[in-house]
């Protein structure tokens, strides 16, 4: 099992523009094989921060997700609306 924490910092003036992109990638990703959980959270103290917390069955499922059409199309658009580069942590469960 793999967990991913991906933090996006969106310019405040782009909040309305990014919302449909987030909704689209969430809906499409949740249908992917190997996706256990895919949720987006906001920081109530800092409205620029949007954090995806993801759980994948394994590295192969994550790799397939990152090559999916919706991912390769939407993530660059989100990047254009960001104030900082995407920060990603890929974590494996401690055993």
Residue pairs with C-beta under 8 A, 6 or more apart in sequence:
1 36
1 55
1 56
1 57
1 58
1 92
1 93
2 55
2 56
2 57
2 58
2 59
2 61
2 62
2 90
2 91
2 92
3 53
3 54
3 55
3 56
3 90
3 91
3 92
3 93
4 52
4 53
4 54
4 55
4 56
4 62
4 88
4 89
4 90
4 91
5 51
5 52
5 53
5 54
5 88
5 89
5 91
6 51
6 52
6 54
6 86
6 87
6 88
6 89
7 49
7 50
7 51
7 52
7 86
7 87
7 88
8 49
8 50
8 51
8 52
8 78
8 82
8 86
9 48
9 49
9 50
9 82
9 83
9 84
10 18
10 48
10 50
10 78
10 81
10 82
10 83
11 48
11 81
11 82
11 83
12 47
12 48
14 81
14 82
15 47
17 81
18 50
18 78
18 81
21 74
21 77
21 78
21 81
22 40
22 50
22 78
24 70
24 74
25 70
25 71
25 74
25 75
25 78
26 38
26 39
26 40
28 68
28 70
29 35
29 38
29 54
29 65
29 68
29 70
29 71
30 38
32 61
32 64
32 65
32 68
33 61
33 64
34 56
34 57
34 58
34 60
34 61
34 62
34 64
34 65
35 54
35 55
35 56
35 57
35 61
35 65
36 55
36 56
36 57
37 53
37 54
37 55
38 52
38 54
38 55
39 52
39 53
39 54
40 50
40 51
40 52
41 50
41 51
41 52
41 53
42 49
42 50
42 51
43 49
43 50
43 51
48 83
54 62
56 62
56 65
62 90
65 71
66 72
75 86
78 86
79 85
79 86
